[in-house]
Structure formats: structure tokens, C-alpha cells
Amino acid sequence: MGNLNRKQWRAVWITLVAVLLCAAVAWWWATLAVLVAGGVAVWKLGSAAPPEIATVKSVRCGGCGAIGEPHWKSCPRCGATNWV
């Protein structure tokens, strides 16, 4: 339970407050339903896939050796168009 994300912690706190309110007025079935719903919410919020890390490839200019990106038309330093 130590490695919960921010959304899971928010669901835990909301569930805790709702459980305490339901238990304070002795709504035992509602308390149980809130606990189950909160547990499902925490479980579902934790099953999201982590974001992909996109890698940007860099290329070198054939004329001067400057580093550039493959989608650039020409080298900003020397104007050559032969990327290696």
C-alpha cells in the first residue's frame, strides 16, 4: 500500500471520509458498499499503464558534423542536406 499514485490516494481519502460519515449514522450496509466501491476505485486507478517514453533520434550533418534531427531539411550551421 506504500506505492500508491496521487489519484489512488485521493480515492482512499474520499472513501475514508464517506465510510466515517456512513458509520457515524449507523448505515452499515451503505458503509460496506462505500468500502467495496472505494476498494474497486483504488484498484482500477492503479492499473493504468505508464506513459510511453518517446526517444528522439539525432543525426549528424555530413558536411560539418553538427547534431540535428532527422526531419530537418538542412543543417542550421552549414546548410548541407546530407544527414548521416
N, C-alpha and C positions, 0 to 999 in steps of 0.2 A: 504494500500500500504506500510505500515511500516514494515511488516514482510516478506520481500522477501528474498529468498535464494541467494547465490552467483551467480548461473547460471542465475537466473531471472534478477539480477542487470546487469549482463554482457549483456543480451539481451536488456534491457532498454537502456543502453548506446549506443550499436550498432545501435539500432533503432533510437535513438535521432540524432546521427551523420548522418545517412543515410537520415533522414527526413530533417535535416537542409541543406544537400547538394542538395537534390532534390528541396527543396523550393527556394534555392538560384538561381537556374537556371530556376525557374518558371515551373517545371514539376509537375503540380498539380495532375494529375492522378497517376503519379508514387509516389508522396508524400502520397497520400491516400492509395495506395497499400502497401507501406512500413509500414505505420501506422497499417493497418489491419494485415499484416504479423507479425509485431513486437508484437502486442497485442496477437495474437494466440500463438506466441512463448513463451511469458511470461506466458500465461495461461497454456500451455502444460508443461512447465518446472516446474510449481508449483504443478502439480497433481501427481507427483511421490510419491509412498508410502514410508514412513520412513523405514529404515532398521530394521530388527528384532533384538531384543536383546536376545542373547542366554544365558541361565542360565546353569551354570555348577554345578551339584550336587556333594557334597562331602560326603564321608563316613568315618566312624571311624573304626580303627582296633579293632578287638575283643580281641587281646592279650594285647596291650599296650595303646590303646586309641588314637593313633596318627591319625591325619586327612589325608586322602588320596583321590584319585579319583577312581571311580568305575572300570575303565579299567586297573588299575594297577594289576599285577599278585600277588604281595606280598607286605607287608608293608616294606618300606625302613628302618624303625627303628629296628623292631624286626624280620622280615622275616615271620610273620604269614600270612596266606591266608584267614582268616575268617573275611571278611569285614562286618560291621553291618550298 
